Amino acid sequence: MRVIIIGAGEVGYHIAKKLSDEKKNVVLIDKDPAKIRRISENLDVQAILGSGTSPRMLKLAGIQEAELITAATDSDEVNLIACLLARSLNPDAVKIARVRNREYLEEKALFSKDLLGVDLIINTQTMMIDTILSLMEIPGASEVIDFLGGEVKLVSFLISDDSPFAGKKLSDLRIHEENLLIGAIVRGHKILIPSGSDTIHPLDLIYLVVKKTEVNRMLARLGMSTRPMKNIIIVGAGGTGMEVARALDHRRLNVRIIDQDSEKCKTATTLLNHVIVIKGDGTDRDLLREVNAGDMDMLIAVTGDEESNVLISLLAKELGALRTITRVSKLSYMNIVSNIGLDTVINPRMSAVRAILQYLRRGKIISVAPLREEQAEVIEAEAMETSDIVNTPLSEVNFPPGAILGAIVRDGEIIIPQGNTIVLPHDRLIIFALQDVICQLECLLTVKLEYF
């Protein structure tokens, strides 16, 4: 598979790295010599210095043979023009564009096949807002990933010393009987795809598959509060902070938004009815104490400065805030920041990476979610009639080591599979897989050779 990536920023770099690790044929175009040098020195991909809006550069990158073109520069206009050129030079290729300007996003017809022919629009701000709102719905969760339109959720929790799961073998927890499944365990910098003989340790991050209607029962099983979050502070009245505030404005919660920019505060005061607007520096411990940050159910730090966000969240935790959400823009900082005591770290670019991966996986893939440090993925797929996984007991399916079928969704019901379980055509599958077995898993999910 040949993939052309336009833009060697955080999104482009990490997509290129992931595909390079999988031995895919990747070409990356950027007009910044420093970024091209970084790519050439660190990744096994073809890096071209030039503009993604140049037909000559696109032809040099082999656009006629490309299966997918991703335009992920910081310029909406460059991304849209690149897709327009790609549509002309290779109409059959899948085209993905990163777009941030609301005016463009509101013109739906602009992206139709008759005009730009964009198959997927990525707006990282919208994705991040959805992530924040999902986290607020499940107290104590470190991460929430929706499948089947939110009816099935993948939820991660950090195991504390006093957790009822700490020190227990998975086989002793009897979670199969409760229709729950632990699909992955993050321990330090390693991801485990567990079996029944594995033991959960304190400070493990576990990933659970659960039906939306079963979330409260799951929280109770983990010994966590099911009390909804009512007291929230948002630090940063930029685009993301304001959209979160507007989404919460009509819910009649105790919400406050802080920013040190006078104009942003004036705008917030005009647009928000129930949210209290406070002008001030969110990194000021005295201000956080004055606004009762220590009594908050959640503090959301989404200023434009990631170092400030980290400091704000650390101060809030020190004062006693129950949960924090911290925006960090650099993907390379994610794991470092997660290990210093912050509850949830979100990254706008990771959402873009997840969306793009969906189009790179073979088989009938509905969605893909990379887990911590991208060592593993959770894949939502539809079981195809002609694949090796259907109509055979799972104990007889050649499932690659390092992969586990976490759940089967059939007619709205979640089935936690066992050895005698049989996957039927058109079942929705949620699969956990380590990075190095993804290719084997793709073969299992795709059409049998004898079908042809």
N, C-alpha and C positions, 0 to 999 in steps of 0.2 A: 504494500500500500504506500503510495506517494502522498505525502501531506505537505502543503505549503503554508507556512506561518508568516504572516506579515506583522512585524513588530516584535522586538526582542526585549520588551519590558518584563515585568514579573510574570504575567500570564503567559506570554510567548515563550519565555525561557523555561518555565516549569512544564509546559506542555511538550516542548522540544526535548527536555530532559527525560520525561516519562517515556516518550516514544523512542528516544535513542536507547534507553535501557531495554526496550522491547525489540530492538534491532529493526525498527521501522525505517523507511526511506523518508527522511525529513529534510526539507529545505527551508531555511529561515532568511527572511529579507528585512534589513533595517538600514537606515541611512546614517546611523550613529556609529562611527568607527570603533569607539570604546565598547559598545554593546556587541558588535560583531567580533571584536577581539576576545571578549569574555566567552562568547559562544564557541569560537574556534579553539580556545585553550581548554575548555571544560567539557564540551560535548562532542560526541561522534555524529555530527550532522553537517550538512553543507550550509555554510553561511555566506550570504551574498550582500555586499555593501551596495545599497541603492534604494530607490523608492518603490514601494508597493503599488504606486499608481502609474508605474511605467510599463507599458505593454512589452517593451523589450526585456525588462527585468523579469516579468512574469513568464515570458517565453523561455528565457535563460534558465529559470527555475524548473522548467518542464511542466508548465501548466496544462498542456494538452493531455498529459498522462496522469495528472493529479486526480485523486478521488475526493479530496477534501481541501478546502482553502479556508483558513481562519485569519480574519483581519482583526488584530487585537492591539492596534496602536492607541495612543492617547488622543488621537484626533478622530472624531466621528466622521468628518468629511473624507479623510483618507481611507477609512474603513469602508465607507459606502462606495466610493469611487473604485476601490480595489475589487469589491464584489461586482460592480457593474462591468468592469473589464473582464473579470473571471467568467461572468455570465456569457459574454460575447465570445471569449476564447475557448471556453469549455463548458457548455450548457449543462452537461451531465454531472459535473462535480457538485458536491455538497458545499454550500457557502455559509459561513458563520461570521457575523459582524458584531463587534462590541460597540454599543451605542449608548450615550449618556444623556444627550439633549432631549428634553421632554417634548419639544416641538416636533422632532423627528419621530419619536415613539408614538405620538398621537396620530400621525399620518400612516395608518395601517396599510393603505394601498401602495405606499411608497416601496414596501418590501415584497410586494406580490411578484409572481412569476413573470407577469407582463412588464414589470419595470426592473427592479434590482434583482429579483429572484433570490432573496436571502432566505435560507432554510431555517436559521436560528438567530434570533437577536438576543444578545447578552447585555443586560443592564445590571451591573454589580450592585448598585445602590438598592434597587428593588429587591434583589435576592437577599441582601444583608438585612433589610427591614423585615422581610418574611422570616428570616432566621431568628432575629431578636424576638419577634412576637411569638414564634413557636416555643422558644426557650421560656418565655414568661408563663406559658400555659402549663409547664411541667416543672414545679419547684424542685430544685436540687439537681436537675439535669445539666450535664456539661455540654451535651450536643444533642440535637434533635434533627433527624433526617426523615422526611416524609416519603412514603411510597403509596401507590394507588390513591393519589390525590389527598393524602393525609389520613386515610382510613387505617393504614398500617404505619407504625412509626418504629424507627430505629433510635433508641435512646441510650446515651452513655451516662454512667454514674461512677464517681470516684468512691471506692470502698474505704470506709473509715475503720478504725480499730474496733469500734463497737457495733459495726454492721452485722446483722444476722447472717450475712453471707461470708464474713471474714473467717478464714481457716477451714472452710467447708469444701469437700469435694463436690464437683458438679453432680455426680451420681447420687450423693446424699441429700441434695437440695430438693429432689423430686419435682423440679420445675416443669418437666414434661407433663405431669398431671395437671399443672396449672396453666398449660398452654402458653408457656413462656420459653424462650430459648436464649442462652448466652452464646452469641455467634463469634465473639472475638474478645480477647483480653489484651489490654496494653499494659505491659510491665516494664517500667523504665523506658528504654528506647526500642523495645522489642514488641512485636505483635504476635500473639499466639492464636491459632485457630484451635479451640480446646476440644478435648474429648471428655468422657465421663470421669476419667481417672484424674483429671487436672484439679488442683486445689486453688481456690481464690485467696489471694493474700491482701492484707491491708495496703492501701495506696494503689491497688490495681484499678485500672479504668475498664469497666465492663460494658459491652454493647449488648443490649437486649432488644429483641424483636417483640413488639406488643401491638395488639389491636387498640385503636383509639379509645374504644369504650372500656378497655381494661386498664387504662393508665392509673387510675386511682388505686385499684387493687394492687397493681405492681408497686406503687409507691409505699403502700401499707406493708407489703411483703418485705420491702427493703428497709422498713423502719423509718420512713421519711414522711414529712408533713404533707398533707393533701390540701392545706389551707391555701387558697388563691392569694396571689401577690396583690397588695393594695397600695403600698407605699413605695413610690418609685422616684428616683432622681435621675435625670438625663443631663449629662455634662457635655455641652456642645450643641449650639443651635444652628449648625450648618444643615445641609440637605438631609442627611441621614437622621440627625437628631430631631429636626422639625417634623419629618415624616412619621417618625415613631411617636412623637408627641401628638400629632394630629390623629393618629390611629387610636391613641388612648384617650383623647380629649372627650369623647362622647361616652366613655365607660364609667364616668363618675368615680374615678379613683383619686387618690392623693398623689398627684404627679407634679413635680417641679422640674424646671429646665433652667440650667445655669450657662451663661456665656459672658465673656468680658467685653464683647463687641457691642457698643451701644446701638448701632443700626440693626444688628441681628435681634437684639432684645426688643426694640420697637416693633419690628416685623412680627416677632413671636407674640407680642402682646396684642397686636391687631388680629392675628389669625386664630389664636387659641382662646377658647371661652372659659374652660375650667382649669387649665394648667397654670400654675403659678410661675411667672417669669422672674428670674433673679439675675441681676448684673453682678458679675464677680469672677474671680479666678478660681477655677475648680481645683487647682493644685494647692490652694491655701487651706491648711489644716483648720485654721480658726473659722473660715467660712463654712467648711464642711460640718464642723461641729455646730455652728449657729443654725444651719438648716437641718439639723438632726439626721445627718447621714448615717450615724450609728444605729438609728432606729428603723432604717429603711429595709424593706424586703429585697430591694434590688437597686443597685447603682449601675447606670449604663454610661460608659465613657467612650464618646464617639467624636472627640475633637479632631481637628486635622493634623495633630501632632501625636505620633504614637508613643513617644517617650512620656508626654504629659498624660496620656491615657493610662499608661502603666502606673505612673506615680499616683494618679487620682484613685485608681482601683485599690492600690496597696494601702493608701491612707484610709479609704472607706472600710476596708477589711479590718484595719487596725482599730478603727473607731467602733466596729461592731456590726457593720452592714452584713446581712445574711448572704447575699449573692452579689457578684459583680459580673458584668459583661464588658470586655475590653476590646476595642478595635485596634488591630495591629496590621499595618499595610504590607510589611515585608514578610513574605512567606518564610524566609530563612530565620526570622525571629520567633516564629510561632511556638516551637518546642521549648526554646529557652524561657520564654515568658510563661508558658504553661507550667514550668517546673519551679516557679518562684512563689507559688501559693495563690495564684489567681484562679477563679472558678472556671470562667469560660472566655476563651480568646477567639474572636471572629476575624476573618480576613475576607475582604471583598473579592479578592482575586481567586481564592480557593473556590468560591461559588462558580466563577467562570470556568475554572479548570474542570469542575464536576460536570457542568453542562456540556463542555466540548467532548469529554471522554465518552459520553453517550453515543456520539456519532463515530467513534473510533473502534468500538467493540463489535466483533462479528456476532451473528445470531440476531434474534429479534429482541434487542435490548431496549428497555423502556427508560431506565435511568442508571447512573453509575455514581457512586460516592466513594472517593478515596478516603481512607482512614489515616490516623496519625502518621506523619512522616511519609505518607504515600507508600508504605510497605505493603498495604493490603487494600482491597476494594470490596465494596458491597455492591452487588449487581442485581438489579431488578430485570427479569427477563420473562418472556412468554415462551412456554414449552411448545416447540414446533412438532407437528405430527411426524416429521421425518428425521428427528434427531434421536440419538442413542439413549437419551435419558428417559424417554416416555415408554409406557406400557411394560415396564420391567421393574421388579422389586429393587429398591435402592441398594440392597446388599449385593446385587449382581451387576450394578452399574459400575463402570470403571471410573469412579470419581478420583481425580488426582489427589494425592496426599497434600495437605495444606489448603484444601477447599472443603467447605461444608455447606450443605443445603440447609439454610436456616429456617425457612418456612415456605409452605405452599399456601397460596390463597386461591380458594375455589368457591365460587358462588358466595363471595362475601365472608366466608369463614376461614380462619387461620388454622392450618394443620401443621403441627410440629412433627416433622417426619421421623420415622424409625426405619429399621432395616427392612421390614416387610411392606413399607409404604410404596405405592405405585403412583408415579407422576402421570397425569393424563394430558392429552393434547390441549393446549390453550390455558393450562394452569399458569398462574403467575408465580414465579419462583424468586425467592430472595436468597442470594448465595454470597457467602463470605469466602474470599480467596486471597492467599498471599500473592504478592506481585509476580513471583517466579513461576507460578502455575497458571497464570491468566491465559496463555496461549493454548495450553491443554484444555482448559475449561471452555474456551471459545469453540474448539473442535467438537466438544461434547454437546454444545448447544446448537450447532449448525447442522445443515442437511447432510444425511448419510450419503456417501459416494454412490452406493448402489441405487439410490433414488433416481439418478440420472440415467 
